[in-house]
């Protein structure tokens, strides 16, 4: 049987269209299998909240993801379907997101009777840190980071807006800034009240010392550091948060199944594990070559 040029081109495009679908199905199956294995080993309900930067397929424009209302709906559903005696393991990789969605998830976590553990392989900033505070134990990679939860208004830190009003005479401040400062004070008070609720709930199980609560709130919510400033494992532990260092290998395996989209040349390359250094070759014998 012979094929014409047009038929060959048609078959090529058909295979090109089907291949990504097959690849996606294969990765989804691997994710489910890895999730099931982790759940069986931990005897827990595992929930993943992973936000990667994605690309729009047509234009290749990067699209950042964050904690959204749709995420909160799905996470709340998973928690609601979890029996009260089954622990919850939440795997977090997120830059943060909407306050409403974050608070809904956090309240659902603190209301779950069994133990809640948050695993952070890389980073959980802003709203991600707030979800970590709702857990009984935070398990982090040694190089993973948390972040401040201070509120932002129009891309500006609420604490900085408040600082303007405190530093200048009121007759030298325009009405718009005064309105923003009023909102900033309310936002900061709301966040502080909610973080205090999370920490007070955790005391009996996570053993957070009562004297550390106000220090944690002050550090995370008052704008002492910029909103994207990383809080390391050592700093979080010094604050009194219940940090455990060291993640199971299966979590790293799961992260591999949520690859960062690549457009063109990869920005990072390395020899995959297990890495075997190349042997040092012996120098050739004989007389040295002239310079």
C-alpha positions in Angstrom: 0.0 0.0 0.0 1.4 3.3 -1.0 0.5 6.7 0.3 0.5 10.0 -1.5 2.3 13.1 -0.2 -1.0 14.6 1.0 -1.8 11.5 3.0 1.6 11.3 4.6 1.3 15.0 5.7 -2.2 14.3 7.0 -0.9 11.3 9.1 2.0 13.4 10.4 -0.4 16.1 11.6 -2.7 13.5 13.1 0.1 11.9 15.1 1.3 15.4 16.2 -2.2 16.2 17.5 -2.6 12.9 19.3 0.8 12.8 20.9 0.3 15.6 23.5 -3.0 14.0 24.5 -1.4 10.7 25.1 1.4 12.4 27.1 -1.1 14.3 29.2 -3.0 11.1 30.0 0.2 9.3 30.9 1.2 12.0 33.3 -2.2 12.2 34.9 -2.1 8.4 35.5 1.3 8.7 37.1 0.1 11.5 39.3 -2.9 9.4 40.6 -0.7 6.4 41.2 1.9 8.4 43.1 -0.9 10.1 45.1 -2.4 6.8 46.0 0.9 5.4 47.1 1.6 8.4 49.3 -1.9 8.2 50.8 -1.5 4.5 51.6 1.9 5.1 53.3 0.6 8.0 55.4 -2.9 6.7 55.9 -4.2 10.2 55.1 -6.1 12.3 52.6 -3.5 14.1 50.4 -4.5 17.4 48.7 -2.2 19.1 46.3 -2.3 22.9 45.8 0.4 23.5 43.2 0.7 26.7 41.2 3.1 26.7 38.3 3.6 29.5 35.8 1.8 28.3 32.7 1.9 29.5 29.1 -1.0 30.3 26.7 -0.5 27.7 23.9 -1.3 30.1 21.1 0.8 33.1 22.0 3.2 31.6 24.5 2.5 34.4 27.0 3.4 33.4 30.6 0.3 33.2 32.9 0.9 33.1 36.7 -1.5 31.0 38.8 -2.5 31.7 42.4 -5.0 30.6 45.1 -8.4 31.3 43.5 -12.1 30.9 44.4 -12.1 27.8 42.2 -9.2 26.4 44.2 -11.1 27.0 47.5 -14.2 25.3 46.2 -12.2 22.1 45.3 -10.1 22.1 48.5 -13.2 22.6 50.7 -14.9 19.7 48.8 -11.9 17.4 49.4 -11.9 18.3 53.2 -15.7 17.9 53.4 -15.4 14.4 52.0 -12.6 13.4 54.4 -13.7 11.4 57.5 -13.0 13.3 60.7 -10.5 10.7 61.9 -8.4 10.7 58.8 -5.4 13.1 58.8 -5.0 15.6 56.0 -1.7 16.2 54.2 -1.6 19.4 52.1 1.2 19.7 49.6 1.8 23.4 48.9 3.6 25.2 46.1 2.1 28.6 45.7 2.9 32.4 45.5 -0.3 33.1 47.4 -3.6 34.4 46.2 -7.0 35.8 47.1 -7.6 36.6 50.8 -11.2 35.2 50.6 -10.2 31.9 49.1 -7.2 31.5 51.5 -9.2 32.2 54.6 -11.9 29.7 53.5 -9.4 27.0 53.1 -7.6 27.9 56.3 -10.8 27.8 58.4 -11.7 24.4 56.9 -8.3 23.1 57.9 -8.4 24.2 61.5 -11.9 22.7 61.8 -10.8 19.3 60.7 -10.5 17.2 63.9 -7.6 15.0 62.8 -4.0 16.1 62.3 -3.3 18.5 59.4 0.2 18.5 58.0 1.5 21.0 55.3 4.4 19.9 53.1 6.4 22.7 51.4 9.0 21.4 48.8 9.9 24.9 47.5 7.9 27.9 48.6 4.5 28.9 50.1 4.4 32.7 50.1 1.7 35.1 51.4 -1.6 33.1 51.4 0.4 29.9 51.2 2.0 30.8 54.5 -1.4 31.5 56.0 -2.5 28.0 55.0 0.7 26.6 56.7 -0.2 28.5 59.9 -3.6 26.6 59.8 -1.8 23.2 60.1 -0.6 21.2 63.1 2.8 20.6 61.5 4.8 22.3 58.8 7.2 20.0 56.9 9.7 21.8 54.7 12.6 21.1 52.5 15.8 22.6 54.1 15.9 25.3 51.4 12.1 26.0 51.2 10.7 29.3 52.3 7.6 31.0 53.7 6.7 34.6 53.3 4.9 37.5 55.1 1.1 37.7 55.1 0.9 41.5 55.4 -2.0 42.9 53.3 -1.4 44.7 50.0 -3.6 47.4 48.6 -3.3 48.3 44.9 0.1 46.7 44.8 1.3 48.7 47.8 2.0 47.4 51.3 -0.7 48.4 53.8 2.0 49.0 56.4 3.7 51.5 54.1 0.5 53.4 53.4 -0.1 53.7 57.2 3.5 54.9 57.6 2.9 57.8 55.3 0.0 59.1 57.5 2.1 58.7 60.6 5.1 60.5 59.2 3.4 63.5 57.6 1.0 66.2 58.9 -2.6 65.5 57.9 -2.9 68.9 56.1 -0.1 67.8 53.8 -1.8 64.5 52.7 -4.3 64.3 49.9 -7.7 62.7 50.5 -7.0 59.7 48.3 -4.0 58.8 50.5 -6.1 59.3 53.7 -8.7 56.9 52.3 -6.1 54.3 51.4 -4.6 54.6 54.9 -8.0 54.0 56.5 -8.5 50.9 54.4 -4.9 49.8 55.1 -5.4 50.0 58.9 -8.6 47.9 58.6 -6.9 45.4 56.3 -4.0 45.0 58.7 -6.2 44.6 61.7 -8.3 41.9 59.9 -5.2 39.9 58.9 -3.8 40.1 62.4 -7.0 39.0 63.9 -7.2 36.0 61.6 -3.6 35.0 62.1 -4.2 35.1 65.8 -7.2 32.8 65.4 -5.0 30.3 63.5 -2.2 30.4 66.0 -4.5 30.1 69.1 -6.2 27.1 67.5 -2.9 25.4 66.9 -1.5 25.8 70.5 -2.8 22.5 72.0 -1.6 20.3 69.1 1.3 22.1 67.5 2.7 23.3 70.9 3.3 26.9 69.9 4.4 28.8 73.0 1.8 31.5 73.9 4.5 34.0 74.4 5.5 33.6 70.7 2.2 34.4 69.2 2.4 38.2 69.2 6.0 37.9 67.9 4.9 35.8 65.0 2.0 38.1 64.2 4.2 41.2 64.4 6.8 39.6 62.1 4.4 38.4 59.5 1.8 41.2 59.3 3.3 44.6 60.0 5.5 45.1 57.0 8.8 44.8 58.7 10.1 43.1 55.6 8.9 43.3 52.0 6.0 41.1 50.9 8.2 38.9 48.7 11.0 38.5 51.3 11.7 34.8 52.0 11.4 33.5 55.5 13.8 30.5 55.8 13.4 27.3 57.8 15.8 28.7 60.4 13.9 32.0 60.7 10.5 30.3 60.9 11.8 27.9 63.6 13.3 30.8 65.6 9.9 32.5 65.5 8.4 29.4 67.2 6.5 27.8 64.3 6.2 24.0 64.3 8.7 23.3 61.5 10.0 19.8 60.6 12.8 19.6 58.0 12.9 16.8 55.5 10.4 15.7 52.9 9.5 12.2 51.7 10.9 11.4 48.3 7.4 10.8 46.9 6.7 14.5 47.3 9.6 15.4 45.0 8.3 12.7 42.6 4.9 14.4 42.6 6.5 17.8 41.8 8.3 16.2 38.9 4.9 15.4 37.5 3.9 19.1 37.5 6.7 20.3 35.2 7.3 23.9 34.5 6.3 24.7 30.9 9.3 25.2 28.6 9.3 27.6 25.8 12.3 27.1 23.5 15.7 26.7 25.2 15.5 25.5 28.8 16.9 28.0 31.4 18.2 25.2 33.7 20.0 22.0 32.7 21.7 19.3 34.7 22.6 15.6 34.6 19.6 13.7 36.1 19.9 11.7 39.3 21.4 9.4 40.3 24.5 11.5 39.5 27.7 9.6 38.9 30.8 11.8 38.7 32.9 11.1 35.7 36.1 9.1 36.6 39.4 11.0 36.5 41.4 9.7 33.6 45.1 8.9 34.3 47.6 11.2 32.6 49.2 9.7 29.5 52.7 8.2 30.1 55.7 9.2 28.1 57.6 12.4 27.6 55.7 15.6 28.0 54.8 17.4 24.8 56.7 20.6 24.2 55.1 23.9 25.0 
